[in-house]
């Protein structure tokens, strides 16, 4: 393990640790203190240099606190000086006001040890007035994690010696302490609110407001259906998470959220975080490239996989032989619960293909064209020479807007004479029927000189849209060439049949504004239940026409003009 790079310790200043205001010598000091603590031969007087340095060290570095102080009598003895230093450093970077941080890593990497019960203990050491809401998918886990923190404040003799003002002598009689909450004896503000209160993720959030919302493994394999895809309970948890990060904190600008977990499926509750990422830390190279950092993202995410670039990140706990055996015997458990890569947990049929980028341009004299890059050259197809249609895959009903398969999708597809397909406009959202109408009429307004027709799926419950759409055309006094589209057979089979040949020949292009939506569904097809964009695209491909090349048409017109006026020798006309 000596060849693993050992990160430097992050020092977070604290008013009670003036000796650590500078991080320059922190590593040397920690190394010296670790040696003395391990030997058991140190000065036990509270006026010694050892006491002052050790006490102050605990305030400024999470990893040193856990391994040297809390670990004196607690479950922190197996934390490493490479992986877990890096994990602790990331946590310390998330101490800034209003932050939302997350660590997504496989099982048995001690994420709860560092971030949940260990992190909570250290946070309360730094600020005994802090209020923490501790939530897990299973209540017993929250109680277990709270128990580890309680043990440090009650039973750790080394901690008691260094921080006597925090020590709880008799927990059962301590005011504000019970199985579900902890209140420190040196808490000075708002003593009616405990320092830590447990909650069940997915449950009621009424009346709970905390400075730090700490969430740990809020989902599990119980939130998957029989085919190991996200179930209704997974979507409920996803919606709960979106709400909880707003409603459970005291102040949006100051209060913090930290979450740790493991990914179970491409559309689990953590997918929302992944698509709302401000900063990517750790190992992302094997994840789909539609996960990008965005300036307006909310989450800083530390992502790790058990095996990175051929190396085990925690060799103290795992062996290559053991991993290979698990991959063969139980690949789903291997790729999700340990590897933390749900995109390899089963066979995603279309994730090997890419979607090319194109741009839509306009010329005052020639109209719209799509530009694309092919074989080292910029190419152009003018829309006047192509087949252009707009289609939509609607949500079933207003009542189903919150259901997991109820998103509506819309796109305009341009089919060039060389069989290339260009998506020049696209939408995918939970909208009412009026929203779908707006998409169609806006598209018609922009491209009415090119559109051959506008179509929507009209099978089963969708038939209700046909009279509504015709009424809408009459109301707006705009007729857009609308007609129903009939689909048959299994949706997955239809998508597979229409898209795979084009993707394999590298003939699909999309404008950048909608390209991410297309790619995100391609990456997880057919595992994820959301296939609205792919279904709309499949219908558009089904209804599209490959026109003759313009030069072929021109030659035929020219030839016909030459023949015009000649007399047929047989008929005399």
URMO-V195899 format. One record per residue. N is the residue number from 1. SS is DSSP state (~ for helix, > for strand, _ for the rest). BURIAL is b if it has 24 or more other ideal C-beta (glycine too) atoms within 12 Angstrom, else e. D_CENTER is the distance of its C-alpha to the mean C-alpha in whole Angstrom. Layout:
# URMO-V195899
N	SS	BURIAL	D_CENTER
N	SS	BURIAL	D_CENTER
This chain:
# URMO-V195899
1	_	e	32
2	_	e	34
3	_	e	32
4	_	e	29
5	_	e	28
6	_	e	29
7	_	e	27
8	_	e	29
9	_	b	28
10	_	b	27
11	_	b	29
12	_	b	28
13	_	e	32
14	_	b	33
15	_	e	37
16	_	e	38
17	_	b	37
18	~	e	39
19	~	b	40
20	~	b	36
21	_	e	36
22	_	e	36
23	_	e	34
24	_	e	36
25	_	e	38
26	~	b	35
27	~	b	35
28	~	e	38
29	~	b	39
30	~	b	36
31	~	e	38
32	~	e	41
33	~	b	40
34	~	b	38
35	~	e	42
36	~	e	44
37	~	b	42
38	~	e	41
39	~	e	45
40	_	e	46
41	_	e	49
42	_	b	48
43	_	e	50
44	_	e	49
45	_	e	50
46	_	e	48
47	_	e	50
48	_	e	49
49	~	e	47
50	~	b	45
51	~	b	44
52	~	e	43
53	~	b	41
54	~	b	39
55	~	b	39
56	~	b	37
57	~	b	35
58	~	b	33
59	~	b	32
60	~	b	31
61	_	b	29
62	~	b	26
63	~	b	27
64	~	b	31
65	~	b	31
66	~	b	29
67	~	b	31
68	~	b	35
69	~	b	35
70	~	b	33
71	~	b	33
72	~	b	37
73	~	e	37
74	_	b	33
75	_	b	30
76	_	b	29
77	_	e	32
78	_	e	30
79	_	b	27
80	_	b	28
81	_	b	28
82	_	b	26
83	~	b	22
84	~	b	23
85	~	b	24
86	~	b	21
87	~	b	19
88	~	b	22
89	~	b	22
90	~	b	18
91	~	b	19
92	~	b	22
93	~	b	20
94	_	b	18
95	_	b	21
96	_	e	22
97	_	e	22
98	_	e	19
99	_	b	17
100	>	b	13
101	>	b	12
102	>	b	10
103	>	b	11
104	>	b	10
105	_	b	13
106	_	b	15
107	_	b	18
108	_	b	21
109	_	b	20
110	_	b	21
111	~	b	18
112	~	b	20
113	~	b	23
114	~	b	22
115	~	b	19
116	~	b	21
117	~	b	24
118	~	b	25
119	~	b	23
120	~	b	25
121	~	b	28
122	~	b	28
123	~	b	26
124	~	b	29
125	~	b	32
126	~	b	31
127	_	b	31
128	_	b	33
129	_	e	32
130	_	b	29
131	_	b	27
132	>	b	24
133	>	b	23
134	>	b	22
135	>	b	20
136	>	b	19
137	_	b	18
138	_	e	22
139	~	e	24
140	~	e	26
141	~	b	24
142	~	b	24
143	~	b	27
144	~	b	27
145	~	b	25
146	~	b	28
147	~	b	30
148	~	b	30
149	~	b	30
150	~	b	33
151	~	b	34
152	~	b	34
153	~	b	36
154	~	b	38
155	~	e	39
156	_	b	38
157	~	e	42
158	~	b	41
159	~	b	38
160	~	b	41
161	~	b	43
162	~	b	41
163	_	b	40
164	~	e	42
165	~	e	41
166	~	b	38
167	_	b	40
168	_	b	40
169	_	e	43
170	_	e	43
171	~	b	40
172	~	e	41
173	~	e	44
174	_	b	41
175	_	e	41
176	_	e	37
177	_	b	36
178	>	e	36
179	_	e	33
180	_	b	31
181	>	b	31
182	>	b	32
183	_	b	34
184	_	b	36
185	_	b	40
186	_	e	39
187	_	b	37
188	_	e	39
189	_	e	37
190	_	e	36
191	_	e	37
192	_	e	37
193	_	b	33
194	_	b	32
195	_	b	30
196	>	b	28
197	>	b	27
198	>	b	25
199	>	b	23
200	>	b	22
201	_	b	18
202	_	b	18
203	_	b	22
204	_	e	24
205	_	b	23
206	_	e	26
207	_	e	28
208	_	b	26
209	_	b	25
210	>	b	24
211	_	b	24
212	>	b	21
213	>	b	19
214	>	b	18
215	>	b	16
216	>	b	16
217	_	b	15
218	_	b	14
219	_	b	14
220	_	b	16
221	~	b	18
222	~	e	20
223	~	b	17
224	>	b	17
225	_	e	20
226	_	e	23
227	_	e	21
228	_	b	18
229	_	b	16
230	>	b	14
231	_	b	17
232	~	e	18
233	~	b	18
234	~	b	14
235	~	b	14
236	~	b	16
237	~	b	14
238	~	b	11
239	~	e	14
240	~	b	15
241	~	b	12
242	~	b	12
243	~	e	16
244	~	b	16
245	~	b	15
246	~	e	18
247	~	e	21
248	_	b	21
249	>	b	21
250	_	b	25
251	_	e	24
252	_	e	21
253	_	e	22
254	_	e	23
255	_	b	22
256	>	b	19
257	>	b	16
258	>	b	14
259	>	b	12
260	>	b	13
261	>	b	12
262	_	b	12
263	_	b	9
264	_	b	12
265	_	b	11
266	_	b	9
267	_	b	9
268	_	b	9
269	_	b	8
270	_	b	5
271	~	b	3
272	~	b	5
273	~	b	4
274	~	b	2
275	_	b	4
276	_	b	7
277	>	b	7
278	>	b	11
279	>	b	12
280	>	b	11
281	>	b	13
282	>	b	14
283	_	b	14
284	_	b	12
285	_	e	15
286	_	b	14
287	_	b	11
288	_	b	11
289	_	e	12
290	_	b	10
291	_	b	7
292	_	b	10
293	_	e	11
294	_	e	12
295	_	e	15
296	_	e	15
297	_	e	11
298	_	b	11
299	>	b	9
300	>	b	11
301	>	b	9
302	>	b	11
303	>	b	10
304	_	b	14
305	_	b	15
306	_	b	18
307	>	b	20
308	>	b	19
309	_	e	22
310	_	e	24
311	>	e	24
312	>	b	24
313	_	b	22
314	_	b	24
315	_	e	27
316	_	e	29
317	_	e	27
318	_	b	26
319	_	e	29
320	~	e	28
321	~	e	31
322	~	e	29
323	~	b	26
324	~	e	27
325	~	e	29
326	~	b	26
327	~	e	24
328	~	e	28
329	~	e	28
330	_	e	25
331	~	e	22
332	~	b	20
333	~	b	20
334	~	b	20
335	~	b	17
336	~	b	15
337	~	b	16
338	~	b	18
339	_	b	16
340	_	b	13
341	_	b	12
342	~	b	12
343	~	b	12
344	~	b	16
345	_	b	17
346	_	b	19
347	_	e	20
348	_	b	18
349	_	b	21
350	_	b	20
351	_	b	17
352	_	e	20
353	_	b	21
354	_	e	20
355	_	b	20
356	>	b	23
357	>	b	23
358	>	b	26
359	>	b	27
360	>	b	29
361	>	e	33
362	>	e	36
363	>	e	39
364	_	e	42
365	_	e	44
366	_	e	42
367	>	e	39
368	>	b	36
369	>	b	35
370	>	b	32
371	>	b	31
372	>	b	30
373	>	e	30
374	>	e	32
375	_	e	34
376	_	e	34
377	>	e	35
378	>	e	34
379	>	e	35
380	>	b	35
381	>	b	36
382	>	b	38
383	~	b	36
384	~	b	40
385	~	b	40
386	_	b	37
387	>	b	36
388	>	b	34
389	>	b	33
390	>	b	30
391	>	b	28
392	>	b	26
393	>	b	25
394	_	b	25
395	_	b	24
396	_	b	26
397	_	e	27
398	_	e	27
399	_	e	27
400	_	e	24
401	_	e	22
402	_	e	19
403	_	e	19
404	_	b	17
405	_	b	19
406	_	b	20
407	_	b	18
408	>	b	21
409	>	b	21
410	>	b	23
411	>	b	24
412	>	b	27
413	>	b	28
414	>	b	31
415	>	b	33
416	_	b	35
417	_	b	38
418	_	b	37
419	_	b	34
420	_	b	31
421	>	b	29
422	>	b	27
423	>	b	25
424	>	b	26
425	>	b	24
426	>	b	22
427	>	b	20
428	>	b	17
429	>	b	17
430	_	b	19
431	_	b	22
432	_	e	26
433	~	b	28
434	~	e	30
435	~	b	26
436	~	b	27
437	~	b	30
438	~	e	30
439	~	b	27
440	~	b	30
441	~	b	33
442	~	e	31
443	~	b	31
444	~	b	34
445	~	e	35
446	~	e	34
447	~	b	35
448	_	b	38
449	_	e	40
450	_	b	38
451	>	b	36
452	>	b	38
453	>	b	37
454	>	b	34
455	>	b	33
456	>	b	31
457	>	b	30
458	_	b	33
459	_	e	33
460	~	e	33
461	~	e	32
462	~	b	31
463	~	e	35
464	~	e	35
465	~	b	34
466	~	b	37
467	~	e	39
468	~	b	37
469	~	b	36
470	~	e	40
471	~	e	41
472	~	b	38
473	~	e	40
474	~	e	43
475	~	e	42
476	~	e	40
477	_	e	43
478	_	e	41
479	_	e	41
480	_	b	38
481	_	e	39
482	>	b	37
483	>	b	37
484	>	b	36
485	>	b	34
486	_	e	35
487	_	b	32
488	_	e	33
489	_	e	32
490	_	e	29
491	~	b	26
492	~	e	24
493	~	e	27
494	~	b	28
495	~	b	25
496	~	b	25
497	~	e	29
498	~	b	28
499	~	b	25
500	~	b	26
501	~	e	29
502	~	b	28
503	~	b	25
504	~	e	27
505	_	e	30
506	_	e	27
507	_	b	28
508	>	b	25
509	>	b	25
510	>	b	22
511	>	b	22
512	~	e	20
513	~	e	19
514	~	b	18
515	~	b	17
516	~	b	13
517	~	b	14
518	~	b	16
519	~	b	14
520	~	b	11
521	~	b	14
522	~	b	16
523	~	b	14
524	~	b	13
525	_	b	17
526	_	b	18
527	_	b	16
528	_	b	14
529	_	b	16
530	_	b	15
531	_	b	17
532	~	b	19
533	~	b	19
534	~	b	20
535	~	b	23
536	~	b	24
537	~	b	24
538	~	b	26
539	~	b	28
540	~	b	29
541	~	b	30
542	~	b	32
543	~	b	34
544	_	b	34
545	_	e	37
546	_	e	38
547	_	b	41
548	_	e	44
549	_	e	43
550	~	e	45
551	~	e	48
552	~	e	49
553	~	e	49
554	~	e	51
555	~	e	53
556	~	e	54
557	~	e	55
558	~	e	57
559	~	e	59
560	~	e	59
561	~	e	61
562	~	e	63
563	~	e	65
564	_	e	65
565	_	e	69
566	_	e	70
567	_	e	72
568	_	e	72
569	_	e	74
570	_	e	74
571	_	e	74
572	_	e	76
573	_	e	73
